[in-house]
Amino acid sequence: MQVKDITAAIEAFAPLMYQESYDNSGLQVGNATDEVTGVLITLDVTEQVLDEAIERGCNMVVCHHPVIFSGLKRITGRNYVERIVHKAIKNDITIYAAHTNLDNMYAGVNAKIAEKLGLTDIKILAPKTDTLCKLYTYAPMASAQHVLEALFAAGAGHIGKYEECSFNAPGTGTFRAQTGANPTIGEAGGPREWVDEVKIEVLVPKHLQTAVLRALFKAHPYEEVAHELMPLPNLNQQIGAGMVGILPQPMEETDFLAMLKKEMKAGVVRHTALNGKKIEKVAICGGSGSFLVNDAINAGADVFVTSDYKYHQFFDAEGKIIIADIGHYESEQYTGEIFEEIIKEKFPTFAVLLSNYSTNPVKYF
Ligand SMILES: [Zn+2]
């Protein structure tokens, strides 16, 4: 097993192209072709976590928060980042981070919180735009189904909870093969051909664009495959920030806060004034989510569960929603389970361990 096998499995689930522009997810320390003895999963990399990795025979650490976030100009042990990088290199430990790309996945960080709170009917709170393309292609009638199957197999045609979505319209294609061409229909230098074809339309998420085009070119019988790929400004229900879902039963506000505190193992829940109505719709955002408060209000959520709220930001609730800050670490503490599930599903017998340490730098007195 090499580092790149593990990272490919994680990136198939959470492609790096969906990380935010300020982020630095991906391979942080190490070589893609190094052999992996075992993977230790953690929210943050600390020196203690590296010691644990060494003790437990893991030479790869997979984390949520990148340890290298901004540029490193020297590695001289002046701060914890430099010491961690130095120690990892010295001990041949690979560090890999999947941060906002994992936050932005439908089945990512927020789905895990939703699962712990028992939310159903979950939806992304702020779906991303510009992550989808429309592919148009034209196949002769006899090959249309084969081409369509290949596009579906490569991941095209997925809309929300539906797969194999396409639109197919019969029509007539024309072409004239010039000298030197190798046409499937007609002959080089011959007359114009009029062929019964099917125009196939499918949606393609951007991270699958190359794979889908490769599948199209392989399955299509023509030497030149006519196709158009159009970027779409549509919202993508599979990718974006935050999540909103429904509780199985409406709850009294204080009962909800008690459940939240227990399920998320929160030392304290800092919240805005209660509104005197039952909680049914819950918006969540693992990590710092204050930028989503208006999305939560517009989604009709009764409460917004997130972290890293500052004093003045609590005023944004304006009596329309209850903001509940449970702490950054607490909100993302179950993220490691996602990495564990991804790696174990792909490599069932491989050594994947969850760190035994809480890396939360915040303590409650
Ligand atoms: Zn975080």
Residues whose N, C-alpha, C, O or C-beta is under 5 A from the ligand:
A	BS01	ZN	G287 E332
